[in-house]
Amino acid sequence: MSLSFAPSFPAFSSLSRAAAVAAGAVLLAVAPAASAAQAADEGFDRVTVESGSITSDGELTLSGSYRCLSTGDSVRVAASIERGENVWYGMDSIPASCDGSWHQWSNTKATEPGAYEPGPVRVKTSLVEFRRSGFIPMPTVRSEQVQEVVLKEV
């Protein structure tokens, strides 16, 4: 003969299982966002510029690589080239594929002929995430660096 002192509440055990399943679902939904945010905090997100070229008619091309993890929001690769001391000429940003792998990026923009000459220039590259905040997506820089690159004439 066995005696059990634990009360048996069938409705309570079903409710406990439902709560455990719901809590597990919430943890699974939050974990990818937390790991992406943690990876960004730990410096996982990176962007570089590796080359640049300029044509005689002013067509400027910058190229490099990047990696990032998705947080579910839009992420873009942005690049600016220094035109004077701390005066930056921004190029259009391009969409980033944030899957944790390294990707190549390249961006071309027309500039004024003669505005840039072949030779060393400073380039600022950024991974910018547009986080939803009400009606307006707010830009958040996930990675940014300034590097020197040599513009080659093509």
N, C-alpha and C positions, 0 to 999 in steps of 0.2 A: 504494500500500500504506500502510495506516495502522496505527500501533502504539498500543496502549492499555496504560498501566501501572496503571490502576485495577483492583483485583481485583473480580471479579463474584461477589457473594454473594446469590443470589435470596432466600434466607430472611431475610437481614439487611435487604434493601430492603423486604420486606413488613412486617417488624417495625418499621422506621423509619416507614413510612406509618401503621401502626396506632398507634404512639406519638404521631405528629403529630396524627392524628384525635382521639385521646383527650385530648391536651393542649388542642386547640382546643375540644372539648366542655366541658372544665373551665373554660376561660377564658370561654366564652359563658355558662355557668351562674353564674359568680362575678361577672361584669361588672355585671348589674343590681343585685345586692346592694351591690357596691362603689359604684356611682353613686348609689344611694339613700342609703347611709351618708355618702358625700361631700357630697351635696346637703344632708343634715341638718347636717353639720358647717359648711357654708357658709351656713347660715341660710335655706335654701329653705323648710323647714317653718315655717309661721306659723299662729297662731290669734289671733283678736281677738274682743272683745265690742263690739257696736255699739248695743245697746238693752236696756232692761229695763223691766218693768212689775210692778205689784203691785195686787192687788184688795183690797177692804175685808175679805174673809174670809181673806186671807193667801196667795193663790195667786201665787207668784213666777215670772216668766218672764224668761229671759235669752236673747238671740239674738246671733249674730255670724257670722263666716266663718273658714274655715281652708283650708290646702292642705298636702299632704304627698305623698311618694313611698313606694311600697310596699317593704317589706323582706321581705314574706312572713309577718310576724307580725301579731297583732291590734293595731290602734291605736284609741284612743278619745279623744273630746273630753270634757274634764272642766272643770267650772266651780265656783268657790267664791265666796261673797259674804262680805264682812267684817261680822261681827256686833258686834264691839267692837275695840279696838285689838289687832291681830294675833290675833284670834279669828275663825276662818273657818268658815262654814257650807257644807258640801259638798253639791252637787247630784249626782244620779246621772249617771254618764258615759254617753255615747252612742257608737255605733260610727262610725268615720270611714272614708270612702272615699278611699284614698290612691292617686290616679291622676295627681297633678301639677296638677290643675285646682283652681280655687277652688270651694268648696262653702259653702252656708249651713247653720248649725246653730241649733237652738232647743231649749231645755229648760225644762220647767215642773215645779214642785214645790210642794206645800202646805207652808206655814210656819204658825207660830202667828199668829193675827190680832193685828195691832199690833206684831209683831216688827220689821217694816220699814215705814218711812214713805216716801212719795214724796219724791224729792230725790236728791242725789249720794251714791253709794256706791262703794266700791272692790271690783272683781271680779278674781279671779285665774282665768285660763283656761290650760289645758294640753293639749297633745297627748301622750298617754301610750301608749307601746308596751309590750306584754307579750311579752318575749322568752323563748323556751323555754330553760330551764336545768334539766335533769334533769326531775323530776316537777312542779316548781312554776314557773309563768310569773312572771318577775321584771319589775316595772314599771320603765320607763326613760323619763324625761321628754325628749321630742324638742324641744319648744318650750313656753315658758311666759312669760306676762307679766301684769302687774298694771295695770289701767286703771281710770279713774274713769268711771262711767256714771250717767246720771240716771234713777232709777226714776220712771216715770210711772204715775199712778193710772188704772186702766181699769175 
